[in-house]
Amino acid sequence: MISVPAAVTLLLGATLAGAPAGKPPLHHRLPTLVTVQTPRGSSRLPITMDSLAGPVLPGEALVGALDGSIRFQEPWVEIILARQTFRFLAGAPVYSFNDRLQPLAGWAYRARDSLFLPLQFVTEILPRVLAERYAWDASQGRLLDTGPAIPATPPAPTRRVDRLPNGLLPGHVVTVDAGHGGIDPGNPGLYFPRGVREKDVTLQVSLLLRDELRRRGIKVVMTRQVDTLIGLLDRTSYCTDECDLFVSLHVDALDTRYRARFGEVRGFHTIIIGEENTEDADRIAQMENQALRYESEQAPKPGDDLGFILRNLQLNEFLRESARAAELVQQEIDRVHTGDNRGAKQSNRLAVLNTARRPAVLVEMGYSTNREDARLLTARKSQQALATAIADAIVDYLLEYERKTGGPAGGAGR
């Protein structure tokens, strides 16, 4: 579960009471009941103050009063109201609407057989997202449903009828690479649960990312879907001319010589091909390229260092596109990751990127040498949040790509 400071759950009360932002209200300002007023009648729902999730409402009663429906697709809970779908990641302070991940002050959760939804859904999200149908009266503690009419947002003049719900044209292809695998465990996962290595975490998040991208209408090519070794120099060959983006997922780790810094160094960063070889980028390249030792037929001769990789290779022509993709990945992960945003970096020494002939990024999702990052990287809910955030970034990147090129890499729009 992604932890949230308890004080943040009080911010919602400030909205209810009209208190200035940043000043937590008194507990008595939070109503004990919410009235749901619809053309079919009214219902009164109790508010429960959960010590972790903050103020919540009984989900089944709320959705029933609004004539909606609920679908459980673990770990997601889908709420369908007025033909619109809101997806809550159970136990995590995020929800998704129109394939966009958004932060929450609290979170949805299930207790025994009951669903509880954050009060923020009623007081803020519904009135903002579906303003033509729902209104929140803070003075009365009442949600007003104006009727069965479904608010319709006029389509943008440039929106084509054949576009997907997220605005993309069909036909996009993304290659997802789960780092390491098989006899190559990656880094040992110092603070991971016993038996879990980098290769396991990268595969778990990659499979979740695959599902998120497919749900957004994007074709996904996986370099591996099981625990097997794929040649480091072969991975980018899965990203052919029709491929829009190559995304390689990894977990960072500090060398044991820097054990004293294990507790302070955490967070995420994204690497692209480029000439700005910082000390940190060189460290990562050296660590990730160690996978070459498991590939005897491709191993460099003594003294060659990484020259064999760079020989006859030109700097990736898609540097600008890769840089933009990396920027968007950092921006979206920052919404769900509790560690430091360590930015985007360039390296011309990463084997898996040096062979890329399409826009490519390598995402270091956190440090296995940091206890907090290790917990985040191995918890199913935060893995799902990371996958959803990266998928959001990819959709943003592809939308920008379409505006520049007219369509997917292999599509007719180019």
Secondary structure per residue as TSV (DSSP state, phi and psi in degrees):
chain	resnum	aa	ss	phi	psi
A	1	M	-	360.0	139.8
A	2	I	-	-81.2	121.7
A	3	S	-	-78.6	147.5
A	4	V	-	-134.1	134.4
A	5	P	-	-54.4	138.5
A	6	A	G	-60.0	-30.6
A	7	A	G	-63.7	-26.3
A	8	V	G	-67.6	-25.3
A	9	T	G	-68.0	-17.7
A	10	L	G	-80.3	-16.1
A	11	L	H	-62.7	-31.3
A	12	L	H	-63.6	-37.6
A	13	G	H	-61.1	-31.2
A	14	A	H	-64.0	-37.3
A	15	T	H	-65.3	-42.2
A	16	L	H	-65.1	-39.7
A	17	A	H	-93.0	-5.9
A	18	G	T	76.6	20.2
A	19	A	-	-73.8	150.7
A	20	P	-	-59.7	146.5
A	21	A	T	-60.1	139.6
A	22	G	T	92.1	-7.8
A	23	K	S	-112.3	102.6
A	24	P	-	-57.9	133.7
A	25	P	-	-78.7	170.2
A	26	L	-	-74.7	151.6
A	27	H	G	-60.1	-32.9
A	28	H	G	-69.2	-14.0
A	29	R	G	-75.6	-16.0
A	30	L	S	-80.8	123.7
A	31	P	-	-64.5	156.8
A	32	T	S	-94.6	-17.7
A	33	L	E	-135.4	152.0
A	34	V	E	-120.4	131.1
A	35	T	E	-96.5	127.9
A	36	V	E	-106.1	111.6
A	37	Q	E	-105.0	119.1
A	38	T	E	-130.9	168.1
A	39	P	T	-61.4	-16.5
A	40	R	T	-92.1	-3.1
A	41	G	E	131.5	-169.5
A	42	S	E	-126.8	153.0
A	43	S	E	-134.1	147.4
A	44	R	E	-114.3	122.5
A	45	L	E	-115.7	133.0
A	46	P	E	-75.0	145.8
A	47	I	-	-98.9	130.3
A	48	T	E	-111.3	133.2
A	49	M	E	-94.8	102.1
A	50	D	E	-82.9	138.6
A	51	S	T	-64.1	-23.9
A	52	L	T	-109.3	-47.0
A	53	A	T	-83.7	-11.4
A	54	G	E	83.8	-161.2
A	55	P	E	-70.3	130.3
A	56	V	E	-134.4	160.3
A	57	L	E	-121.0	154.1
A	58	P	E	-64.9	116.6
A	59	G	H	-66.1	-45.4
A	60	E	H	-62.3	-40.3
A	61	A	H	-66.9	-41.6
A	62	L	H	-64.3	-49.9
A	63	V	H	-66.1	-36.6
A	64	G	H	-63.7	-41.4
A	65	A	H	-64.2	-30.4
A	66	L	T	-94.4	10.9
A	67	D	T	57.0	42.7
A	68	G	-	-110.0	-164.3
A	69	S	E	-144.7	162.8
A	70	I	E	-127.8	137.5
A	71	R	E	-127.7	133.7
A	72	F	E	-103.3	116.4
A	73	Q	E	-129.5	81.9
A	74	E	T	-46.2	133.6
A	75	P	T	-90.6	13.1
A	76	W	E	-91.3	151.2
A	77	V	E	-120.9	122.1
A	78	E	E	-102.4	125.9
A	79	I	E	-110.4	120.5
A	80	I	E	-108.6	115.2
A	81	L	E	-132.0	134.2
A	82	A	T	50.1	39.2
A	83	R	T	64.8	17.3
A	84	Q	E	-113.4	141.9
A	85	T	E	-109.7	126.7
A	86	F	E	-112.5	127.0
A	87	R	E	-112.0	120.5
A	88	F	E	-106.4	130.8
A	89	L	E	-85.2	106.5
A	90	A	T	-57.2	128.2
A	91	G	T	83.3	3.6
A	92	A	S	-129.3	145.2
A	93	P	S	-81.8	55.0
A	94	V	E	-145.2	154.0
A	95	Y	E	-141.0	164.4
A	96	S	E	-126.1	135.2
A	97	F	E	-139.9	129.5
A	98	N	T	54.3	41.8
A	99	D	T	61.4	25.9
A	100	R	E	-118.2	124.6
A	101	L	E	-81.5	129.4
A	102	Q	E	-128.1	148.3
A	103	P	E	-78.8	155.7
A	104	L	-	-125.3	155.8
A	105	A	S	-75.1	-33.0
A	106	G	S	-127.6	-143.6
A	107	W	-	-160.7	163.4
A	108	A	-	-85.4	150.8
A	109	Y	E	-157.8	163.2
A	110	R	E	-113.6	135.2
A	111	A	E	-126.2	118.5
A	112	R	T	55.9	-118.5
A	113	D	T	-106.2	13.6
A	114	S	E	-108.3	142.6
A	115	L	E	-101.9	136.6
A	116	F	E	-122.3	133.2
A	117	L	E	-113.7	146.1
A	118	P	E	-63.3	139.8
A	119	L	T	-56.9	-29.1
A	120	Q	H	-57.1	-28.0
A	121	F	I	-60.9	-38.0
A	122	V	I	-83.8	-42.3
A	123	T	I	-82.5	-22.7
A	124	E	I	-129.9	-49.9
A	125	I	I	-71.0	-54.4
A	126	L	H	-59.6	-47.3
A	127	P	H	-63.6	-27.3
A	128	R	H	-83.7	-46.1
A	129	V	H	-77.8	-39.4
A	130	L	T	-119.5	58.6
A	131	A	T	-64.0	-26.3
A	132	E	T	-76.5	-12.2
A	133	R	T	-113.8	-37.1
A	134	Y	E	-118.1	142.7
A	135	A	E	-138.3	141.4
A	136	W	E	-107.8	124.3
A	137	D	E	-102.7	99.7
A	138	A	T	-66.2	-34.4
A	139	S	T	-67.7	-29.5
A	140	Q	T	-103.1	-5.9
A	141	G	T	59.7	47.5
A	142	R	E	-132.2	134.9
A	143	L	E	-101.0	123.4
A	144	L	E	-103.6	122.6
A	145	D	E	-102.1	114.3
A	146	T	-	-77.1	-6.4
A	147	G	-	139.3	-179.1
A	148	P	S	-73.4	-9.8
A	149	A	-	-61.8	134.2
A	150	I	-	-97.2	120.7
A	151	P	-	-63.7	131.1
A	152	A	-	-113.5	126.3
A	153	T	-	-89.7	120.5
A	154	P	-	-56.6	132.8
A	155	P	-	-65.7	146.2
A	156	A	-	-61.9	144.3
A	157	P	T	-55.9	-31.3
A	158	T	T	-89.1	-4.0
A	159	R	-	-73.7	125.2
A	160	R	-	-89.5	149.3
A	161	V	T	-68.3	-19.9
A	162	D	T	-92.5	8.6
A	163	R	S	-77.6	156.0
A	164	L	-	-74.2	164.7
A	165	P	T	-55.5	-29.6
A	166	N	T	-84.5	4.1
A	167	G	S	95.5	-9.6
A	168	L	-	-78.8	150.0
A	169	L	-	-76.2	146.9
A	170	P	T	-64.8	155.8
A	171	G	T	110.3	-1.7
A	172	H	-	-72.9	145.1
A	173	V	E	-129.7	131.3
A	174	V	E	-127.4	135.0
A	175	T	E	-97.6	125.7
A	176	V	E	-109.9	124.5
A	177	D	E	-114.0	114.4
A	178	A	E	-84.0	111.5
A	179	G	-	-56.8	143.9
A	180	H	S	65.2	-157.3
A	181	G	B	128.1	156.1
A	182	G	T	62.8	-129.0
A	183	I	T	-74.3	-8.3
A	184	D	B	-98.5	101.6
A	185	P	-	-79.8	-9.5
A	186	G	-	74.7	-155.5
A	187	N	S	-74.6	153.6
A	188	P	-	-71.1	-7.0
A	189	G	-	67.2	62.2
A	190	L	T	-49.6	-46.9
A	191	Y	T	-105.6	13.8
A	192	F	S	-73.9	161.3
A	193	P	-	-57.7	154.9
A	194	R	T	-52.7	130.5
A	195	G	T	88.5	-9.1
A	196	V	-	-92.5	131.1
A	197	R	-	-122.0	173.8
A	198	E	H	-55.3	-42.1
A	199	K	H	-58.9	-31.9
A	200	D	H	-72.0	-44.1
A	201	V	H	-67.1	-43.8
A	202	T	H	-62.6	-37.1
A	203	L	H	-69.0	-42.3
A	204	Q	H	-60.1	-47.4
A	205	V	H	-70.5	-35.6
A	206	S	H	-62.9	-40.3
A	207	L	H	-67.6	-37.1
A	208	L	H	-66.6	-40.0
A	209	L	H	-64.0	-41.7
A	210	R	H	-54.6	-48.8
A	211	D	H	-63.9	-40.5
A	212	E	H	-64.7	-41.4
A	213	L	H	-67.8	-42.2
A	214	R	H	-61.4	-39.7
A	215	R	H	-64.2	-24.2
A	216	R	T	-90.1	6.8
A	217	G	T	85.3	17.2
A	218	I	-	-104.6	131.0
A	219	K	E	-73.1	136.9
A	220	V	E	-121.4	131.4
A	221	V	E	-109.0	124.4
A	222	M	E	-101.0	135.6
A	223	T	S	-72.7	-31.4
A	224	R	-	-154.5	146.7
A	225	Q	S	-122.2	1.0
A	226	V	S	-136.8	177.7
A	227	D	S	-80.5	84.3
A	228	T	-	-140.1	158.5
A	229	L	-	-91.6	124.4
A	230	I	-	-111.4	130.3
A	231	G	-	-52.4	132.8
A	232	L	T	-57.0	-38.6
A	233	L	T	-84.2	-4.4
A	234	D	T	-98.0	-15.0
A	235	R	G	-61.9	-43.8
A	236	T	G	-72.5	-12.5
A	237	S	G	-66.8	-17.3
A	238	Y	G	-71.3	-18.2
A	239	C	S	-97.5	89.7
A	240	T	-	-84.5	-168.8
A	241	D	T	-61.8	-26.0
A	242	E	T	-81.0	-8.6
A	243	C	-	-80.5	133.6
A	244	D	-	-88.5	-29.1
A	245	L	E	-160.8	140.6
A	246	F	E	-109.1	125.0
A	247	V	E	-124.6	116.9
A	248	S	E	-110.3	126.4
A	249	L	E	-103.5	134.6
A	250	H	E	-144.2	171.5
A	251	V	E	-125.7	130.3
A	252	D	E	-84.8	165.3
A	253	A	-	-160.4	140.7
A	254	L	-	-82.4	150.4
A	255	D	-	-65.3	147.5
A	256	T	G	-60.9	-18.1
A	257	R	G	-63.9	-20.9
A	258	Y	G	-108.5	33.9
A	259	R	G	-55.1	-33.2
A	260	A	G	-62.6	-19.3
A	261	R	G	-101.9	2.6
A	262	F	T	-55.3	-38.9
A	263	G	T	-74.3	-23.1
A	264	E	T	-101.7	-26.3
A	265	V	-	-92.8	113.0
A	266	R	-	-152.9	172.1
A	267	G	-	120.8	-166.0
A	268	F	E	-137.6	151.1
A	269	H	E	-152.8	163.1
A	270	T	E	-126.6	136.0
A	271	I	E	-116.5	140.5
A	272	I	E	-128.2	166.9
A	273	I	E	-70.3	138.9
A	274	G	-	173.3	172.6
A	275	E	S	-92.6	-9.8
A	276	E	-	-82.6	75.6
A	277	N	B	-80.7	92.6
A	278	T	-	-75.8	166.3
A	279	E	H	-59.3	-40.4
A	280	D	H	-68.3	-40.1
A	281	A	H	-64.4	-39.1
A	282	D	H	-64.1	-39.0
A	283	R	H	-61.1	-44.7
A	284	I	H	-65.9	-42.6
A	285	A	H	-60.3	-44.0
A	286	Q	H	-62.1	-40.8
A	287	M	H	-68.7	-48.8
A	288	E	H	-69.5	-32.7
A	289	N	G	-72.7	-9.5
A	290	Q	G	-62.0	-17.7
A	291	A	G	-61.4	-21.8
A	292	L	G	-62.8	-24.0
A	293	R	G	-69.9	-14.9
A	294	Y	G	-87.6	-1.4
A	295	E	-	-118.4	81.8
A	296	S	G	-59.0	-35.6
A	297	E	G	-74.2	-14.3
A	298	Q	G	-114.1	2.6
A	299	A	-	-68.1	142.3
A	300	P	-	-71.5	152.4
A	301	K	-	-74.6	153.1
A	302	P	T	-53.9	134.2
A	303	G	T	90.4	-11.0
A	304	D	-	-79.4	-19.1
A	305	D	T	51.8	-127.6
A	306	L	T	-107.7	16.9
A	307	G	H	-60.8	-30.5
A	308	F	H	-65.0	-26.0
A	309	I	H	-74.4	-43.2
A	310	L	H	-82.1	-15.8
A	311	R	T	-60.1	127.7
A	312	N	T	63.6	15.3
A	313	L	-	-108.0	140.9
A	314	Q	-	-102.3	158.0
A	315	L	-	-56.8	134.0
A	316	N	-	-49.2	123.4
A	317	E	T	-68.5	-11.0
A	318	F	T	-102.5	33.8
A	319	L	H	-57.1	-44.8
A	320	R	H	-63.8	-44.3
A	321	E	H	-65.3	-41.3
A	322	S	H	-62.7	-41.4
A	323	A	H	-62.4	-40.6
A	324	R	H	-68.0	-40.9
A	325	A	H	-61.2	-42.6
A	326	A	H	-62.4	-41.4
A	327	E	H	-61.3	-43.3
A	328	L	H	-68.9	-37.4
A	329	V	H	-61.8	-45.7
A	330	Q	H	-61.2	-41.3
A	331	Q	H	-63.1	-43.5
A	332	E	H	-76.0	-40.7
A	333	I	H	-63.5	-31.9
A	334	D	T	-58.7	-23.7
A	335	R	T	-72.7	-25.6
A	336	V	T	-120.6	-13.8
A	337	H	-	-91.5	135.2
A	338	T	S	-88.1	-4.1
A	339	G	S	-92.6	-172.5
A	340	D	-	-77.5	140.7
A	341	N	E	-82.0	104.1
A	342	R	E	-93.1	6.6
A	343	G	E	81.1	-179.4
A	344	A	E	-97.3	143.0
A	345	K	E	-130.3	158.6
A	346	Q	E	-113.0	145.9
A	347	S	E	-153.3	139.8
A	348	N	S	-108.2	19.1
A	349	R	-	-116.1	2.4
A	350	L	-	-86.6	115.4
A	351	A	H	-59.3	-41.9
A	352	V	H	-67.2	-23.4
A	353	L	H	-94.4	-30.3
A	354	N	H	-64.4	-24.3
A	355	T	T	-91.8	-1.0
A	356	A	-	-73.8	139.0
A	357	R	-	-122.2	20.4
A	358	R	S	-136.7	166.7
A	359	P	-	-53.0	135.2
A	360	A	E	-146.7	142.0
A	361	V	E	-136.4	149.0
A	362	L	E	-118.7	120.7
A	363	V	E	-104.5	117.8
A	364	E	E	-93.0	107.2
A	365	M	E	-82.1	-8.2
A	366	G	E	160.5	179.8
A	367	Y	E	-108.8	123.1
A	368	S	T	-73.5	-12.1
A	369	T	T	-89.5	5.9
A	370	N	S	-118.4	128.8
A	371	R	H	-60.5	-42.6
A	372	E	H	-66.5	-45.9
A	373	D	H	-61.8	-40.5
A	374	A	H	-61.5	-40.4
A	375	R	H	-64.6	-43.2
A	376	L	H	-63.4	-40.7
A	377	L	H	-73.3	-20.2
A	378	T	H	-109.1	-4.4
A	379	A	S	-85.7	132.8
A	380	R	H	-59.7	-42.0
A	381	K	H	-65.6	-42.5
A	382	S	H	-74.8	-28.8
A	383	Q	H	-61.8	-42.4
A	384	Q	H	-64.0	-41.1
A	385	A	H	-63.4	-40.8
A	386	L	H	-62.6	-45.7
A	387	A	H	-62.3	-41.7
A	388	T	H	-65.9	-40.9
A	389	A	H	-62.9	-44.3
A	390	I	H	-65.0	-39.2
A	391	A	H	-62.5	-41.1
A	392	D	H	-59.4	-43.1
A	393	A	H	-63.2	-40.3
A	394	I	H	-65.2	-41.8
A	395	V	H	-61.4	-44.4
A	396	D	H	-58.6	-44.7
A	397	Y	H	-62.1	-44.7
A	398	L	H	-67.4	-35.2
A	399	L	H	-62.8	-43.1
A	400	E	H	-65.3	-39.7
A	401	Y	H	-60.6	-41.3
A	402	E	H	-62.8	-41.0
A	403	R	H	-63.4	-28.5
A	404	K	H	-87.4	-34.5
A	405	T	H	-112.7	-17.5
A	406	G	S	95.7	-5.5
A	407	G	S	168.6	-174.2
A	408	P	-	-63.2	163.9
A	409	A	T	-56.1	-42.3
A	410	G	T	-103.0	10.3
A	411	G	S	-87.9	173.4
A	412	A	T	-74.7	-13.9
A	413	G	T	-72.4	-11.5
A	414	R	-	-81.5	360.0
